[in-house]
């Protein structure tokens, strides 16, 4: 199994930056996809970015393209979401997700979420 724990959220002014971290543990070698999702007030949870393994292909929600960057550091067993030029509409709870293979099946591991608040 895989476990994930997010950190790095906080309060920031519009135009500012934050870097979210996702600490990975367990059978990290079984992970095939890393993703960040967010749940904004009044909206359903949406995927913000993902990173596929082993190709390292990344995909982004249109509204964050050019502002957010997902990356991984295998040596530190962490995945990051660098968020620049933040906007008030980026406010929400951000979740890390790791898709891994467990008992021959694709399985999701979710973190508890970290709050990001962008003030105007």
C-alpha positions in Angstrom: 0.0 0.0 0.0 0.9 3.7 -0.4 0.3 6.5 2.0 0.5 10.2 1.2 0.6 13.3 3.4 0.2 16.8 2.1 1.8 20.0 3.5 2.6 23.5 2.5 -0.8 25.2 2.3 -1.5 28.6 3.8 -2.7 32.1 3.2 -1.2 34.1 0.4 -2.1 37.3 -1.4 -3.1 37.2 -5.1 -0.1 37.1 -7.3 1.9 35.2 -4.7 3.3 31.7 -4.7 3.1 28.5 -2.6 4.7 25.1 -2.9 2.7 22.1 -1.8 4.5 19.0 -0.8 3.2 15.4 -0.8 5.2 12.9 1.2 5.0 9.4 0.0 5.5 6.2 2.0 4.9 2.5 1.6 5.4 0.7 -1.8 6.4 3.8 -3.7 7.7 1.7 -6.6 4.1 0.6 -7.4 2.9 4.2 -8.1 2.0 4.8 -11.7 0.5 8.3 -11.4 0.7 11.3 -9.1 -2.0 13.9 -9.1 -3.1 17.0 -7.3 -6.8 17.8 -6.9 -8.6 20.7 -5.2 -12.0 21.3 -3.8 -13.1 24.9 -3.9 -16.0 26.3 -2.0 -19.2 25.4 -3.8 -17.5 23.3 -6.4 -16.8 19.6 -6.9 -13.3 18.3 -6.5 -11.3 18.7 -9.7 -7.9 17.5 -10.8 -5.4 20.3 -11.1 -2.4 18.4 -12.4 -1.0 15.0 -12.9 2.2 13.3 -13.6 2.3 9.9 -15.3 5.0 7.3 -14.8 7.3 6.2 -16.3 6.8 8.7 -19.2 6.8 11.6 -16.8 4.0 13.2 -18.9 2.2 16.0 -17.2 -1.2 17.4 -17.6 -2.8 20.5 -16.2 -6.3 22.0 -15.7 -6.6 24.8 -18.3 -7.0 27.5 -15.7 -3.7 26.7 -14.1 -1.5 26.1 -17.2 1.5 28.2 -17.1 1.1 29.0 -13.4 1.3 25.6 -11.7 4.0 22.9 -12.0 3.9 19.3 -10.8 7.2 17.6 -10.1 8.6 14.7 -8.2 11.8 14.0 -6.2 12.4 10.3 -5.9 15.3 10.7 -3.6 13.1 12.5 -1.1 9.9 10.4 -1.9 8.0 13.6 -2.5 5.8 15.2 -5.1 5.4 18.9 -5.3 2.9 21.4 -6.7 4.5 24.8 -7.4 1.8 27.4 -7.6 2.7 30.8 -9.0 0.6 33.9 -9.8 -2.1 32.7 -7.5 -5.6 34.0 -7.9 -8.5 34.1 -5.4 -10.2 31.4 -7.4 -7.4 29.0 -6.6 -8.6 28.9 -3.0 -9.5 25.5 -1.8 -8.4 22.3 -0.1 -5.7 20.6 -2.1 -5.3 16.9 -2.1 -2.5 14.6 -3.2 -3.4 11.4 -4.9 -1.2 8.5 -5.8 -2.4 5.8 -8.1 -0.6 2.6 -7.4 -1.0 -1.1 -8.1 -2.1 -3.1 -5.1 -3.2 -6.8 -5.2 -3.1 -6.5 -9.0 -5.5 -3.5 -9.1 -5.2 0.2 -9.6 -5.7 1.8 -6.2 -6.0 5.4 -5.1 -4.2 6.8 -2.0 -5.5 10.2 -0.9 -4.1 12.6 1.6 -6.1 14.5 4.2 -5.8 17.8 2.2 -4.1 21.1 2.9 -5.9 24.4 2.8 -4.8 27.1 0.3 -6.4 30.5 0.7 -5.7 33.3 -1.8 -6.8 36.8 -0.8 -7.6 39.5 -3.2 
